[in-house]
């Protein structure tokens, strides 16, 4: 969750979009790499503060005694990647063929878990699958290994030398030490974003400590490994924070006359001239929803309370729409019926892999050719667009980029 979040205001993080940067070394002998000037003195002082907060000597020695600060985090703070995506590009990149295919597999492998969560919390499995897929690629350990970095070197650098929020970063570093102290994870396992968000749901240490709970009953709260604790905790968050409504769908794509604002029942909206775009009936006509048209001429929606529950997880409307749509697609739903103006269809998994392969061969490193589009692939695309004069150089990998690559341009 967002580093600025507090226990009183837990939304979702917008700061962590560069989580796919390189991996730092967790612990190195002091003789191998000298610490930057001033770091050792800060660490000595921080050790006393950490022990005063109840961190054990053994945990300190394991996680911090030989840690070197990951100085690349300061570059990440200064140079957040900026990709000016239109809404259809944003959705295409998140509601990808890779996530749909692997989401179905994740559901197959965790059917009993999702059934239990639906029974206990009423949160629809599609929503949780989509959140899991977008936040951590369904907990794929290769993502942790190849696209995340050790948490302790990152947080140590920020706590030592980030001038504006040192107290916050020190607090999160102590929270990370508490997770080790409680046996929930290990320093070697704790890989995450440059700001310390980690695990299946990419939560900050504070959030794991204060929102996570032991859903599988094994005596600990596990950010990694089995997804039970992470997904159960997320479901409870959506209910408690987002006021998720059991048994209601998030909303529907609609067609009809221009709609007014306000919160009305589906029956009232239908009487005003709106109907589901797929021609089906609203299954709960007395449930309430609000009308939203993201862009003129594109798809329009009636959004129920559960859409806004997802929005409580990340306060961006586009994020919530992508999550809700991805959940539908994983469960067998189709694309939006009304296309966004100027949009392209999303590339298939095979097409994305082909694009990544061609970009890499052309000298633009995508960080892999697995069909997952992250910041490395987007940067490679943007660099390729700029070099070849393909406008706009926006980092979006679609049909136009693939066609140009096939031409050898």
C-alpha positions as CSV (number, residue, x, y, z in Angstrom):
1,X,0.0,0.0,0.0
2,X,1.0,3.6,-0.5
3,X,3.8,4.8,1.7
4,X,1.7,7.8,2.7
5,X,-1.1,5.6,4.0
6,X,-1.7,5.5,7.7
7,X,-3.9,3.2,9.8
8,X,-6.6,5.9,9.6
9,X,-6.4,6.2,5.8
10,X,-5.4,3.0,4.1
11,X,-6.0,3.4,0.4
12,X,-3.6,1.9,-2.2
13,X,-0.2,2.9,-3.4
14,X,0.3,5.0,-6.4
15,X,3.9,5.5,-5.6
16,X,5.0,2.0,-6.3
17,X,4.7,1.8,-10.1
18,X,8.4,1.3,-10.6
19,X,8.5,-2.0,-8.7
20,X,10.1,-3.8,-11.6
21,X,13.5,-2.2,-11.2
22,X,16.7,-4.3,-10.7
23,X,17.6,-6.4,-7.8
24,X,20.0,-5.3,-5.1
25,X,22.2,-7.6,-3.0
26,X,20.7,-8.3,0.5
27,X,23.7,-8.8,2.6
28,X,27.4,-8.5,1.7
29,X,30.5,-8.8,3.8
30,X,31.6,-5.4,4.9
31,X,35.0,-5.9,3.3
32,X,33.5,-6.5,-0.1
33,X,31.7,-3.1,-0.4
34,X,32.4,-0.1,1.8
35,X,29.2,1.5,3.0
36,X,28.6,5.1,1.9
37,X,30.0,7.7,4.3
38,X,27.7,8.2,7.2
39,X,25.7,5.0,6.8
40,X,27.5,2.9,9.4
41,X,27.0,5.6,12.0
42,X,23.3,5.9,11.2
43,X,22.9,2.1,11.4
44,X,24.5,2.0,14.8
45,X,22.1,4.7,16.0
46,X,19.1,3.0,14.4
47,X,20.1,-0.4,16.0
48,X,19.5,1.1,19.4
49,X,16.1,2.5,18.3
50,X,15.1,-0.8,16.8
51,X,16.0,-2.8,19.9
52,X,14.1,-0.3,22.0
53,X,11.0,-1.1,19.8
54,X,11.3,-4.7,20.8
55,X,13.3,-6.1,17.8
56,X,15.4,-9.0,18.9
57,X,19.2,-9.1,18.6
58,X,19.0,-12.2,16.4
59,X,16.6,-10.5,14.0
60,X,18.8,-7.4,13.8
61,X,21.9,-9.5,13.1
62,X,20.1,-11.5,10.4
63,X,18.5,-8.6,8.6
64,X,20.6,-5.5,9.2
65,X,24.0,-6.2,10.7
66,X,25.7,-6.4,7.2
67,X,23.1,-4.8,5.0
68,X,24.3,-2.3,2.4
69,X,21.9,0.5,1.4
70,X,20.4,0.2,-2.1
71,X,21.3,3.6,-3.4
72,X,19.3,3.1,-6.6
73,X,16.1,3.8,-4.8
74,X,16.9,7.6,-5.0
75,X,17.0,7.3,-8.7
76,X,13.6,5.6,-8.6
77,X,12.2,8.5,-6.6
78,X,13.5,11.1,-9.0
79,X,12.7,9.2,-12.2
80,X,9.3,7.6,-11.9
81,X,8.4,6.3,-15.3
82,X,5.8,8.4,-17.0
83,X,3.6,6.7,-19.6
84,X,0.7,8.8,-20.7
85,X,-1.7,6.0,-21.4
86,X,-5.2,6.6,-22.8
87,X,-7.8,4.6,-20.8
88,X,-8.1,1.9,-23.5
89,X,-4.3,1.4,-23.4
90,X,-4.3,1.3,-19.6
91,X,-7.0,-1.4,-19.7
92,X,-5.5,-3.4,-22.5
93,X,-2.2,-3.6,-20.7
94,X,-3.7,-4.8,-17.5
95,X,-6.5,-6.9,-18.9
96,X,-3.9,-8.8,-20.9
97,X,-4.1,-12.3,-22.5
98,X,-1.4,-13.4,-20.1
99,X,-3.4,-12.4,-17.0
100,X,-6.6,-13.9,-18.3
101,X,-4.9,-17.2,-19.1
102,X,-3.0,-17.4,-15.9
103,X,-5.9,-16.1,-13.9
104,X,-8.0,-19.1,-15.0
105,X,-5.1,-21.4,-14.0
106,X,-4.8,-19.6,-10.6
107,X,-8.5,-20.2,-10.0
108,X,-8.2,-23.8,-10.9
109,X,-5.4,-24.3,-8.5
110,X,-7.1,-22.4,-5.6
111,X,-10.7,-23.2,-6.1
112,X,-11.3,-24.2,-2.5
113,X,-9.7,-21.0,-1.2
114,X,-11.8,-18.8,-3.4
115,X,-15.0,-20.7,-2.4
116,X,-14.1,-20.3,1.2
117,X,-13.5,-16.5,0.8
118,X,-16.8,-16.1,-1.0
119,X,-18.6,-17.9,1.8
120,X,-16.8,-16.0,4.6
121,X,-16.7,-12.5,3.1
122,X,-19.0,-12.5,0.1
123,X,-16.2,-11.1,-2.2
124,X,-16.5,-12.3,-5.7
125,X,-13.6,-14.5,-6.8
126,X,-13.1,-12.5,-10.0
127,X,-12.3,-9.3,-8.1
128,X,-9.7,-11.1,-5.9
129,X,-8.2,-12.9,-8.9
130,X,-7.8,-9.6,-10.8
131,X,-6.2,-7.8,-7.8
132,X,-3.8,-10.7,-7.3
133,X,-2.9,-10.8,-11.0
134,X,-2.3,-7.1,-11.3
135,X,-0.4,-6.7,-8.1
136,X,2.0,-9.7,-8.2
137,X,1.2,-11.8,-11.3
138,X,-0.6,-14.3,-9.1
139,X,2.4,-14.5,-6.7
140,X,4.7,-15.8,-9.4
141,X,8.1,-16.5,-7.7
142,X,9.9,-15.6,-10.9
143,X,8.5,-12.1,-10.6
144,X,9.9,-11.9,-7.1
145,X,13.2,-13.2,-8.3
146,X,13.6,-11.2,-11.5
147,X,11.6,-8.0,-11.1
148,X,11.7,-7.3,-7.4
149,X,14.5,-6.2,-5.0
150,X,15.3,-7.1,-1.4
151,X,13.3,-5.0,1.0
152,X,15.9,-4.3,3.7
153,X,18.5,-2.6,1.5
154,X,15.8,-0.4,0.0
155,X,14.2,0.6,3.3
156,X,17.7,1.1,4.9
157,X,18.7,3.5,2.2
158,X,15.4,5.5,2.5
159,X,15.5,5.5,6.3
160,X,19.1,6.7,6.3
161,X,19.1,9.3,3.6
162,X,15.7,10.3,2.3
163,X,15.4,13.8,3.7
164,X,11.7,14.5,3.6
165,X,10.3,11.4,5.4
166,X,13.0,9.8,7.4
167,X,10.7,9.1,10.3
168,X,8.2,7.3,8.0
169,X,10.9,5.1,6.4
170,X,12.5,4.3,9.8
171,X,9.0,3.2,10.9
172,X,8.6,1.0,7.9
173,X,12.0,-0.5,8.4
174,X,11.1,-1.4,12.0
175,X,7.8,-2.8,10.7
176,X,9.8,-5.0,8.3
177,X,12.0,-6.2,11.1
178,X,8.9,-7.0,13.2
179,X,7.7,-9.3,10.3
180,X,10.9,-11.2,10.5
181,X,10.9,-11.2,14.3
182,X,7.4,-12.8,14.3
183,X,8.5,-15.5,11.9
184,X,6.1,-14.4,9.1
185,X,8.9,-14.1,6.6
186,X,12.7,-14.0,6.2
187,X,15.0,-11.3,4.9
188,X,16.0,-13.6,2.0
189,X,12.3,-14.0,1.0
190,X,11.3,-10.4,1.4
191,X,11.6,-9.0,-2.1
192,X,9.3,-6.1,-3.2
193,X,9.2,-2.7,-4.8
194,X,11.9,-0.1,-4.3
195,X,9.7,1.4,-1.5
196,X,9.2,-1.9,0.3
197,X,5.7,-3.0,-0.9
198,X,5.8,-6.8,-1.0
199,X,4.0,-10.1,-1.2
200,X,1.0,-11.3,-3.1
201,X,-0.9,-8.0,-2.6
202,X,2.1,-5.7,-2.6
203,X,1.4,-4.2,0.8
204,X,3.8,-2.1,2.8
205,X,5.1,-3.7,6.0
206,X,2.8,-1.5,8.2
207,X,-0.2,-2.8,6.3
208,X,0.8,-6.4,6.7
209,X,1.1,-5.8,10.4
210,X,-2.2,-4.0,10.8
211,X,-4.5,-5.3,8.1
212,X,-3.2,-8.8,7.4
213,X,-4.6,-11.7,9.4
214,X,-4.0,-15.4,9.8
215,X,-6.6,-16.8,7.4
216,X,-5.1,-20.3,7.1
217,X,-4.7,-20.7,10.9
218,X,-1.0,-21.6,10.8
219,X,-0.1,-19.1,13.5
220,X,1.5,-16.5,11.3
221,X,0.5,-14.0,8.6
222,X,2.3,-14.8,5.4
223,X,3.0,-12.2,2.7
224,X,4.6,-14.9,0.5
225,X,4.1,-18.6,-0.1
226,X,0.5,-19.8,0.2
227,X,-1.9,-17.0,-0.9
228,X,-4.5,-17.7,1.8
229,X,-3.5,-14.9,4.2
230,X,-3.0,-12.3,1.5
231,X,-6.3,-13.0,-0.3
232,X,-8.3,-13.5,2.9
233,X,-6.9,-10.2,4.3
234,X,-7.7,-8.4,1.0
235,X,-11.3,-9.7,1.1
236,X,-11.7,-8.5,4.6
237,X,-10.2,-5.1,3.7
238,X,-12.7,-4.7,0.8
239,X,-15.6,-5.5,3.2
240,X,-14.4,-3.3,6.1
241,X,-12.8,-0.4,4.2
242,X,-14.7,-0.6,0.9
243,X,-18.1,-1.6,2.3
244,X,-18.3,-4.5,-0.3
245,X,-21.9,-5.8,-0.8
246,X,-22.2,-9.6,-0.7
247,X,-23.9,-11.0,-3.7
248,X,-23.8,-7.9,-5.9
249,X,-21.8,-7.6,-9.1
250,X,-19.6,-4.5,-9.5
251,X,-21.7,-3.1,-12.4
252,X,-22.5,-3.4,-16.1
253,X,-21.7,-1.9,-19.4
254,X,-24.8,-0.1,-20.6
255,X,-26.4,1.4,-23.7
256,X,-29.1,4.0,-24.1
257,X,-29.9,7.7,-23.9
258,X,-27.6,10.1,-22.1
259,X,-28.0,9.5,-18.4
260,X,-28.2,11.9,-15.5
261,X,-26.0,11.7,-12.4
262,X,-27.0,10.3,-9.1
263,X,-27.4,7.0,-7.3
264,X,-30.5,5.1,-8.5
265,X,-31.8,1.5,-8.7
266,X,-31.1,-0.5,-11.8
267,X,-34.8,-0.5,-12.4
268,X,-34.9,3.3,-12.3
269,X,-32.0,3.5,-14.7
270,X,-33.7,1.1,-17.0
271,X,-36.9,3.2,-16.9
272,X,-34.8,6.2,-17.8
273,X,-33.6,4.4,-21.0
274,X,-30.5,2.5,-20.0
275,X,-30.1,-1.2,-20.6
276,X,-27.2,-3.7,-20.4
277,X,-25.1,-3.6,-23.5
278,X,-25.2,-7.4,-23.8
279,X,-29.0,-7.4,-23.8
280,X,-29.3,-9.4,-20.5
281,X,-31.6,-8.3,-17.7
282,X,-30.2,-6.6,-14.5
283,X,-30.2,-9.5,-12.0
284,X,-30.9,-7.3,-9.0
285,X,-33.1,-4.5,-10.2
286,X,-33.4,-2.9,-6.7
287,X,-29.7,-2.6,-6.2
288,X,-28.3,0.8,-6.7
289,X,-25.7,2.2,-9.2
290,X,-24.2,5.3,-10.6
291,X,-23.7,6.2,-14.2
292,X,-20.2,6.7,-15.6
293,X,-19.0,7.4,-19.1
294,X,-15.2,7.6,-19.1
295,X,-14.8,9.2,-22.5
296,X,-17.4,10.5,-25.0
297,X,-18.2,7.8,-27.6
298,X,-16.8,5.0,-25.6
299,X,-18.4,2.4,-23.4
300,X,-20.6,3.6,-20.5
301,X,-21.3,1.9,-17.2
302,X,-23.6,1.6,-14.3
303,X,-21.3,1.2,-11.3
304,X,-22.5,-0.4,-8.1
305,X,-21.0,-0.2,-4.6
306,X,-18.5,-3.0,-5.2
307,X,-16.8,-1.0,-8.0
308,X,-16.2,1.7,-5.3
309,X,-15.0,-1.0,-2.9
310,X,-12.3,-1.9,-5.4
311,X,-11.6,1.9,-5.8
312,X,-10.9,2.0,-2.0
313,X,-8.0,-0.3,-2.8
314,X,-6.5,2.2,-5.3
315,X,-8.3,5.5,-5.7
316,X,-8.0,5.6,-9.5
317,X,-11.2,5.0,-11.5
318,X,-9.2,3.5,-14.4
319,X,-7.5,1.0,-12.0
320,X,-10.9,0.0,-10.5
321,X,-12.4,-0.5,-14.0
322,X,-9.4,-2.6,-15.1
323,X,-9.7,-4.8,-12.0
324,X,-13.4,-5.3,-12.4
325,X,-13.1,-6.0,-16.1
326,X,-10.2,-8.4,-15.7
327,X,-12.2,-10.3,-13.1
328,X,-15.0,-10.7,-15.6
329,X,-12.7,-11.8,-18.3
330,X,-11.0,-14.4,-16.1
331,X,-14.4,-15.8,-15.3
332,X,-15.3,-16.1,-19.0
333,X,-16.8,-12.7,-19.9
334,X,-16.0,-10.9,-23.1
335,X,-14.5,-7.6,-24.0
336,X,-16.4,-4.4,-23.8
337,X,-19.1,-4.3,-26.5
338,X,-18.7,-0.6,-27.3
339,X,-15.0,0.1,-28.1
340,X,-13.2,3.2,-26.9
341,X,-12.6,5.8,-29.6
342,X,-9.4,5.2,-31.5
343,X,-8.7,2.0,-29.6
344,X,-6.9,-1.2,-30.8
345,X,-7.7,-4.6,-29.7
346,X,-5.3,-6.0,-27.1
347,X,-2.5,-8.1,-28.4
348,X,-2.7,-11.9,-27.8
349,X,-0.1,-13.6,-25.6
350,X,1.7,-14.9,-28.7
351,X,1.8,-11.4,-30.2
352,X,3.2,-9.8,-27.1
353,X,5.9,-12.4,-26.9
354,X,6.7,-11.8,-30.6
355,X,6.9,-8.1,-30.0
356,X,9.2,-8.6,-27.0
357,X,11.4,-11.0,-29.0
358,X,11.7,-8.6,-32.0
359,X,12.4,-5.6,-29.7
360,X,15.2,-7.5,-27.9
361,X,16.8,-8.6,-31.2
362,X,16.6,-5.0,-32.3
363,X,18.6,-3.9,-29.2
364,X,15.8,-2.8,-27.0
365,X,15.9,-5.0,-23.9
366,X,12.4,-5.9,-22.7
367,X,13.6,-7.7,-19.6
368,X,12.2,-11.0,-20.9
369,X,9.9,-12.4,-23.5
370,X,7.2,-14.1,-21.4
371,X,4.2,-12.0,-22.6
372,X,4.0,-9.8,-19.5
373,X,4.2,-6.1,-20.2
374,X,6.0,-4.2,-17.4
375,X,8.0,-1.1,-17.2
376,X,11.0,-2.7,-18.9
377,X,9.0,-3.6,-22.0
378,X,7.2,-0.2,-22.0
379,X,10.6,1.6,-21.9
380,X,11.9,-0.6,-24.7
381,X,8.8,0.2,-26.8
382,X,9.1,3.9,-26.1
383,X,12.8,3.9,-27.0
384,X,12.0,2.0,-30.2
385,X,9.2,4.5,-31.1
386,X,11.5,7.4,-30.5
387,X,14.3,5.9,-32.6
388,X,12.0,5.0,-35.5
389,X,9.9,8.1,-35.4
390,X,6.8,6.1,-34.6
391,X,4.4,8.6,-33.0
392,X,3.3,9.0,-30.3
393,X,6.3,7.6,-28.4
394,X,4.1,6.6,-25.5
395,X,5.4,3.2,-24.6
396,X,2.3,1.4,-25.6
397,X,2.9,-1.9,-27.4
398,X,0.0,-2.5,-29.7
399,X,-0.8,-3.5,-33.3
400,X,1.0,-0.5,-34.8
401,X,4.3,-1.2,-33.0
402,X,4.1,-4.9,-33.9
403,X,3.4,-4.2,-37.5
404,X,6.4,-1.8,-37.7
405,X,8.6,-4.4,-36.1
406,X,7.5,-7.0,-38.6
407,X,8.5,-4.6,-41.4
408,X,12.0,-4.5,-40.0
409,X,11.7,-0.8,-39.2
